[in-house]
Amino acid sequence: MRVLQLVSSSGFYGAERMINLLASSLNRAGEQVYLGLFNADSASVAQVVREADQKEIPVWGLRCRGRWDWRAVHDLANFLKVNQIDVLHTHGYKANIYGFLAARLAGCAVVATCHNWTKRTSALQKYAALDQIFLRWFDTVIAVSQGIVTELRHNKVRRIRMIANGIDVAKYQASGNHSGHNQPLVIGCLSRLSREKGVDVLLWALPRILDRYPNLHCFVAGEGPERERLEALAVKLGVVNSFHMPGFCDDTADFLKLCTVAVQPSRMEAMPLAILEAMAAGKAIVASAVGEIPRLLEDGHAGLLVPPDSPEKLADAVLALLQDEALRQSVERRAAQKAAAQFDVSMMTAEYQKVYRTVASNHHLQRNLARADQMDIKA
């Protein structure tokens, strides 16, 4: 099976990590997978390219000149034909729209995974609405959370399957849980620095936590447009000596093994990989009760849930885990067990393989019927 994963990326964030992991796992399973990147030579996607190279995933760059470029559609269709791609798998509104048009020109099946729509601006809201119109015509649309399933159905998308994100559980288990008695107290957060991720909520909670544990440190690993605002807020709150943003993290397993508590203070989410990774690493988690997170954390049994935009309750939940070792160990153990049982990458890979084979088979059948009809007309 030949598959092209297509994405328009601005950095190596959650969706890109999932695509990279899926492509690598599919290749190991015997499929032939390429990664297609819009403007792959741009600095913003350099890390995506490096990560793909490390996993030996072939990268193909699609040059796109401006917001809309018909030549890019034809270039993509040509790649699909020349490389005999069976399934085009798209991620994000731009890849979805360009990919749908190119797949129809090339005559191959097209599948989309919907990770989320942030809708931060009026422009993004319009793109999301246009995206959901195009998705009605895809062979299959994958939703990573029940909330996305609901939104797709509301927008009259019908050929929907839900496939949970997966992670390399063994990698995180191998790192082990090093948050013992002699380890420094560390709050860790794996997050893009953007408003919907709520890192500012964690910052507002930090003074309350430091009042009880003044030697604690908080690390937020990631990059994004909110960095300067967050740095200014840390100065305003007087926590600059305890709050650190080291930038992009190229090994989340190594990062997590140093954390006492993992925090995900998002205002909106679908199914965050950062939560799955913290679960697999056996970390005590505090997270906002948004998107798929309550289901992942079993409504508080595999991690503590707090309302979004609530620094006081976030601080209280973190303090509860730091003060109660039995509680911390209980949620750590339950989270690790659930990650291993339900979210290993092998399960996600098998589900995507089923989708690919179904849509490719249906597409080949439709083409054969069309050719038969043409032969009957000529006869």
C-alpha positions as CSV (number, residue, x, y, z in Angstrom):
1,M,0.0,0.0,0.0
2,R,1.4,3.4,-1.1
3,V,0.3,6.3,1.1
4,L,1.1,10.0,1.1
5,Q,0.7,11.8,4.4
6,L,0.1,15.5,3.5
7,V,0.3,18.4,6.0
8,S,0.8,22.2,5.9
9,S,2.9,22.7,9.0
10,S,4.3,25.6,11.0
11,G,6.3,23.5,13.4
12,F,6.7,20.1,15.1
13,Y,3.6,20.1,17.3
14,G,1.0,17.6,18.3
15,A,-0.4,16.8,14.9
16,E,3.1,16.6,13.3
17,R,4.3,14.2,16.1
18,M,1.3,12.0,15.5
19,I,1.8,12.0,11.7
20,N,5.6,11.2,12.2
21,L,4.8,8.3,14.5
22,L,2.1,6.9,12.3
23,A,4.2,7.1,9.1
24,S,7.1,5.4,10.8
25,S,4.9,2.7,12.3
26,L,3.2,2.1,8.9
27,N,6.6,1.7,7.2
28,R,7.6,-0.8,9.8
29,A,4.4,-2.7,9.1
30,G,5.2,-3.0,5.5
31,E,3.4,-0.1,3.9
32,Q,5.2,2.5,1.7
33,V,4.6,5.9,3.2
34,Y,5.8,9.4,2.1
35,L,5.5,12.6,4.0
36,G,4.3,15.5,1.9
37,L,5.0,19.0,3.3
38,F,3.9,22.4,1.8
39,N,7.0,24.5,1.3
40,A,9.3,21.9,2.9
41,D,12.4,24.2,2.5
42,S,11.0,26.9,4.8
43,A,12.5,27.4,8.2
44,S,9.3,26.8,10.1
45,V,9.2,23.1,9.1
46,A,12.9,22.3,9.4
47,Q,12.3,20.4,12.6
48,V,9.5,18.3,10.9
49,V,11.9,17.4,8.1
50,R,14.7,16.5,10.6
51,E,12.3,14.3,12.6
52,A,11.1,12.5,9.4
53,D,14.7,12.0,8.3
54,Q,15.5,10.4,11.7
55,K,12.7,7.9,11.2
56,E,13.7,7.3,7.5
57,I,10.4,8.7,6.2
58,P,10.8,10.0,2.6
59,V,9.9,13.7,2.5
60,W,8.4,15.3,-0.6
61,G,8.1,19.1,-0.7
62,L,5.0,20.7,-2.4
63,R,5.8,24.3,-3.5
64,C,2.8,26.5,-2.8
65,R,3.0,30.1,-4.0
66,G,0.6,32.2,-2.0
67,R,-2.7,31.4,-0.3
68,W,-4.1,29.7,-3.4
69,D,-2.1,28.1,-6.1
70,W,-3.6,25.9,-8.9
71,R,-0.1,24.8,-9.9
72,A,0.4,23.2,-6.5
73,V,-2.8,21.2,-7.1
74,H,-1.5,19.9,-10.4
75,D,1.9,19.2,-8.9
76,L,0.3,17.2,-6.2
77,A,-1.9,15.3,-8.6
78,N,1.2,14.5,-10.7
79,F,3.1,13.1,-7.7
80,L,0.1,10.9,-6.9
81,K,0.0,9.5,-10.4
82,V,3.8,9.1,-10.9
83,N,4.3,7.4,-7.6
84,Q,1.1,5.3,-7.9
85,I,-0.2,6.5,-4.5
86,D,-3.2,4.3,-3.4
87,V,-4.3,6.6,-0.6
88,L,-3.7,10.3,0.1
89,H,-4.0,11.0,3.8
90,T,-4.5,14.7,4.6
91,H,-4.2,16.6,7.9
92,G,-5.5,20.2,8.3
93,Y,-7.7,22.4,6.2
94,K,-5.1,23.4,3.6
95,A,-4.0,19.9,3.0
96,N,-7.6,18.7,2.9
97,I,-8.6,21.2,0.3
98,Y,-5.6,20.9,-2.0
99,G,-5.5,17.1,-1.4
100,F,-9.1,16.5,-2.3
101,L,-8.8,18.3,-5.6
102,A,-5.5,16.6,-6.5
103,A,-6.8,13.2,-5.5
104,R,-9.8,13.6,-7.7
105,L,-7.6,14.6,-10.6
106,A,-5.2,11.7,-10.0
107,G,-8.0,9.2,-9.3
108,C,-6.8,8.0,-5.9
109,A,-8.6,7.5,-2.6
110,V,-8.4,10.4,-0.1
111,V,-8.7,10.2,3.7
112,A,-8.5,13.1,6.2
113,T,-7.7,13.1,9.9
114,C,-9.3,16.0,11.8
115,H,-7.1,16.9,14.8
116,N,-9.0,20.0,15.8
117,W,-10.0,23.4,14.6
118,T,-8.7,26.2,16.8
119,K,-10.9,29.0,15.2
120,R,-8.8,31.6,17.0
121,T,-9.5,34.3,14.3
122,S,-12.3,35.0,11.9
123,A,-10.1,33.8,9.0
124,L,-9.6,30.5,10.7
125,Q,-13.3,30.2,11.4
126,K,-13.9,30.7,7.6
127,Y,-11.2,28.1,6.7
128,A,-12.8,25.6,9.1
129,A,-16.2,26.1,7.6
130,L,-14.8,25.6,4.1
131,D,-12.8,22.6,5.2
132,Q,-15.9,20.9,6.6
133,I,-17.7,21.4,3.3
134,F,-14.9,19.6,1.4
135,L,-14.8,16.8,4.0
136,R,-18.3,15.8,3.0
137,W,-16.9,14.3,-0.2
138,F,-13.9,12.4,1.3
139,D,-13.8,8.7,1.2
140,T,-13.4,8.6,5.0
141,V,-12.9,11.2,7.6
142,I,-11.0,10.2,10.8
143,A,-11.9,12.0,14.1
144,V,-9.5,11.8,17.0
145,S,-12.1,12.6,19.6
146,Q,-15.9,12.3,20.2
147,G,-16.2,16.1,20.2
148,I,-14.8,16.2,16.6
149,V,-17.2,13.4,15.6
150,T,-20.1,15.5,16.9
151,E,-18.9,18.6,15.0
152,L,-18.4,16.7,11.8
153,R,-21.9,15.2,12.0
154,H,-23.4,18.7,12.7
155,N,-21.7,19.9,9.5
156,K,-23.2,17.0,7.5
157,V,-20.0,14.9,7.2
158,R,-21.1,11.3,7.1
159,R,-18.3,8.9,6.4
160,I,-16.7,9.2,9.8
161,R,-14.5,6.9,11.9
162,M,-13.0,7.6,15.3
163,I,-9.4,6.5,15.8
164,A,-7.7,7.5,19.0
165,N,-4.2,8.9,18.8
166,G,-1.4,6.5,19.8
167,I,2.1,6.7,21.2
168,D,5.1,4.5,21.5
169,V,4.3,3.2,25.0
170,A,7.4,1.2,25.4
171,K,9.6,4.3,24.8
172,Y,8.0,6.1,27.8
173,Q,7.9,3.0,30.0
174,A,11.6,2.5,29.4
175,S,12.3,6.0,30.7
176,G,10.8,5.1,34.0
177,N,9.4,7.2,36.8
178,H,12.1,9.1,38.5
179,S,10.0,11.4,40.7
180,G,11.2,9.9,44.0
181,H,11.9,11.4,47.4
182,N,15.3,12.7,46.6
183,Q,14.3,14.3,43.3
184,P,13.6,18.0,43.0
185,L,10.0,19.0,42.6
186,V,9.2,19.8,38.9
187,I,6.0,20.7,37.2
188,G,6.3,19.8,33.5
189,C,4.1,21.0,30.6
190,L,4.5,19.9,27.0
191,S,2.7,22.5,25.0
192,R,2.7,24.8,22.0
193,L,2.9,28.4,23.3
194,S,-0.5,29.5,22.0
195,R,-3.5,31.0,23.8
196,E,-5.7,27.9,23.5
197,K,-3.1,25.8,25.4
198,G,-3.6,27.9,28.5
199,V,0.1,28.2,29.6
200,D,-0.8,31.6,31.1
201,V,-3.3,29.8,33.4
202,L,-0.4,27.7,34.7
203,L,1.6,30.8,35.3
204,W,-1.1,32.5,37.3
205,A,-1.3,29.3,39.4
206,L,2.4,29.2,40.1
207,P,2.7,31.8,42.9
208,R,0.1,29.8,45.0
209,I,2.1,26.6,44.5
210,L,5.4,28.3,45.2
211,D,4.0,29.7,48.5
212,R,4.0,26.0,49.7
213,Y,7.0,24.7,47.8
214,P,9.4,27.6,47.2
215,N,12.1,25.4,45.7
216,L,9.8,23.9,43.0
217,H,10.5,24.6,39.3
218,C,8.1,24.7,36.4
219,F,9.2,23.9,32.8
220,V,7.1,24.4,29.7
221,A,8.7,22.7,26.7
222,G,7.5,24.0,23.4
223,E,7.5,27.1,21.1
224,G,4.8,29.4,19.7
225,P,3.5,32.9,19.3
226,E,2.8,33.5,23.0
227,R,6.4,33.3,24.2
228,E,7.0,37.0,24.7
229,R,3.6,37.5,26.5
230,L,4.3,34.6,28.8
231,E,7.8,35.9,29.6
232,A,6.3,39.3,30.5
233,L,3.7,37.7,32.6
234,A,6.3,35.7,34.5
235,V,8.1,38.9,35.3
236,K,4.8,40.5,36.4
237,L,4.0,37.6,38.8
238,G,7.6,37.5,40.2
239,V,8.2,33.9,39.2
240,V,11.0,34.2,36.6
241,N,13.4,32.2,38.8
242,S,11.1,29.3,38.9
243,F,9.4,29.4,35.5
244,H,11.4,28.2,32.5
245,M,10.6,27.8,28.8
246,P,13.5,25.9,27.3
247,G,12.0,25.7,23.8
248,F,11.3,22.8,21.5
249,C,11.7,19.4,23.2
250,D,13.1,16.7,20.9
251,D,12.7,13.9,23.4
252,T,9.5,14.1,25.4
253,A,10.3,10.9,27.2
254,D,13.5,12.3,28.7
255,F,11.6,15.5,29.6
256,L,8.8,13.7,31.4
257,K,11.1,11.4,33.5
258,L,12.3,14.6,35.3
259,C,8.7,15.8,36.1
260,T,7.0,15.2,39.4
261,V,3.6,16.4,38.0
262,A,2.6,16.9,34.4
263,V,0.1,19.7,33.7
264,Q,-2.0,20.4,30.7
265,P,-4.0,23.6,31.3
266,S,-5.6,23.9,27.9
267,R,-8.7,26.0,27.1
268,M,-9.5,23.6,24.2
269,E,-8.3,20.2,23.1
270,A,-9.2,17.2,21.1
271,M,-7.0,14.3,22.1
272,P,-3.6,15.7,23.2
273,L,-0.6,13.5,22.7
274,A,1.0,15.2,25.7
275,I,-1.5,13.6,28.0
276,L,-1.0,10.2,26.4
277,E,2.8,10.5,26.8
278,A,2.5,11.6,30.4
279,M,0.2,8.6,31.1
280,A,2.6,6.1,29.5
281,A,5.5,7.6,31.5
282,G,3.6,7.0,34.7
283,K,3.2,10.6,35.7
284,A,0.7,12.2,37.9
285,I,-1.4,14.5,35.7
286,V,-3.4,17.7,36.3
287,A,-5.4,18.7,33.2
288,S,-8.3,20.9,32.1
289,A,-11.6,19.0,31.7
290,V,-11.9,19.8,27.9
291,G,-12.1,17.7,24.8
292,E,-11.2,14.0,25.3
293,I,-9.2,14.6,28.4
294,P,-11.9,13.6,31.0
295,R,-12.3,10.2,29.2
296,L,-8.5,9.7,29.1
297,L,-8.1,10.4,32.8
298,E,-11.3,8.4,33.7
299,D,-13.0,11.4,35.2
300,G,-10.3,11.9,37.8
301,H,-9.1,8.3,38.5
302,A,-6.1,8.4,36.2
303,G,-5.3,12.1,36.8
304,L,-6.9,15.1,38.3
305,L,-9.3,17.3,36.3
306,V,-9.9,21.0,36.8
307,P,-12.1,23.6,34.9
308,P,-10.3,25.5,32.2
309,D,-9.2,29.1,33.0
310,S,-9.1,28.4,36.7
311,P,-5.7,29.1,38.2
312,E,-6.8,28.6,41.8
313,K,-8.2,25.1,41.2
314,L,-5.2,24.2,39.0
315,A,-2.9,25.2,41.9
316,D,-5.0,23.2,44.4
317,A,-4.9,20.1,42.3
318,V,-1.1,20.3,41.9
319,L,-0.7,20.8,45.6
320,A,-3.0,17.9,46.4
321,L,-0.7,15.6,44.3
322,L,2.5,17.0,45.8
323,Q,1.2,16.7,49.4
324,D,-0.4,13.2,49.1
325,E,2.1,10.6,47.9
326,A,-0.5,7.8,48.0
327,L,-2.9,9.8,45.8
328,R,0.0,10.6,43.4
329,Q,1.1,7.0,43.1
330,S,-2.5,5.8,42.6
331,V,-3.1,8.1,39.6
332,E,0.4,7.4,38.2
333,R,-0.3,3.6,38.3
334,R,-3.8,3.9,36.7
335,A,-2.6,6.2,34.0
336,A,0.3,3.9,33.0
337,Q,-2.0,0.9,32.9
338,K,-4.5,2.6,30.7
339,A,-1.9,3.9,28.2
340,A,-0.4,0.5,27.8
341,A,-3.8,-1.2,27.4
342,Q,-5.5,1.3,25.0
343,F,-3.2,3.7,23.3
344,D,-0.1,2.0,21.9
345,V,0.9,3.0,18.4
346,S,0.4,-0.5,17.2
347,M,-3.4,-0.2,17.8
348,M,-3.6,3.1,16.0
349,T,-1.6,1.8,13.0
350,A,-3.8,-1.3,12.6
351,E,-6.9,0.9,12.6
352,Y,-5.5,3.1,9.9
353,Q,-4.4,0.1,7.8
354,K,-8.0,-1.1,7.8
355,V,-9.3,2.3,6.6
356,Y,-6.6,2.5,3.9
357,R,-7.4,-1.0,2.5
358,T,-11.2,-0.3,2.6
359,V,-11.1,3.0,0.7
360,A,-8.4,1.8,-1.7
361,S,-10.4,-1.3,-2.5
362,N,-13.6,0.7,-3.0
363,H,-11.8,3.2,-5.2
364,H,-10.3,0.5,-7.4
365,L,-13.7,-1.2,-7.8
366,Q,-15.3,2.1,-8.8
367,R,-12.6,2.7,-11.4
368,N,-13.1,-0.8,-12.8
369,L,-16.8,-0.3,-13.0
370,A,-16.3,3.0,-14.8
371,R,-14.0,1.4,-17.3
372,A,-16.5,-1.4,-17.9
373,D,-19.2,1.2,-18.5
374,Q,-17.0,3.0,-21.0
375,M,-16.3,-0.2,-22.9
376,D,-20.1,-0.9,-23.1
377,I,-20.7,2.5,-24.5
378,K,-18.0,2.1,-27.1
379,A,-19.4,-1.4,-28.0
